[in-house]
């Protein structure tokens, strides 16, 4: 315990230096037999685990010029869906007091242009923080996702121009059909012990702990694994967040290792991993989520910007 505490302290001191340039070869990587799979279908990506299936689009731009928003879209095989809106801090702010104003509207139209939904944006809002908000789409959107060729989602914020984006539902349905079938296959593989669910808070987190010489059952990994299994997986959109992380993290880690791998991992440990683990351990679940999401989003922008396009 004392040795591990010293290693953590050393990691924090080294992170403050920001001058390390040491060779690094990551050991944490996706196992070939993980119970996870993804496949692109046009703008959509089908995602499947042994227990979940769905599709998503990341960082979609609205059609309206200078809208100041971009979005993630997530749809389950049940056609339950949510949209995660991100505000450009230079153009628009998304504080809770502003978002819950009933004058802000969520509008959904089918391929024929007829409105299926026009209601207060935050009738079903969650996770309002860091200039981001998650909006659970009304049940009235499910028939459109099931049958319409396209669907338009528009957001009207205050006195700004309506921001709209159009979704290809035919590609979505192909992605969902694939994901449902793949989930069945993965569930059978898991039952036959031919695959294992992705391990806890691995990849980037494991790599940072390895750099400091911490064991696989160290406090940080144990705390974040508990958070993933007992908190994040049970919240709305949590399974999709987990799937997205396991899709992105190996790509980020591979590119990170070719850059300033070891030094950067120590810095990530000090700024995000240890604080997130402490927050999760103390029950500050929103803070733990915010820290980890901020880390992953920042690494995506730096090391995998094509994912945002």
Secondary structure, 3 states (H helix, E strand, C coil): CHHHHHHHHHHHHHHHHCCCCCCCCCCCCCCCCECEEEEEECCEEEEEECCCEEEEEEEEECCCCCCCEEEEEEEECCCCEEEEEEECCCCCCCCHHHHCCCCCEEEEEECCCCEEEEEEHHHHEEEEECCEEEEECCHHHHHHHHHCCEEEEEEECCCCCCEEEEEEHHHHHHHHHHHHHHHHHHHHHHHCCCCECCCCCCCHHHHHHHHCCCCCCCHHHHHHHHHHHHCHHHCCCHHHHHHHHHHHHHHHHHHHHCCCHHHHHHHHHHHHHHHHHHHHHHCCHHHHHHHHHHHHHHHHHHHCHHHHC
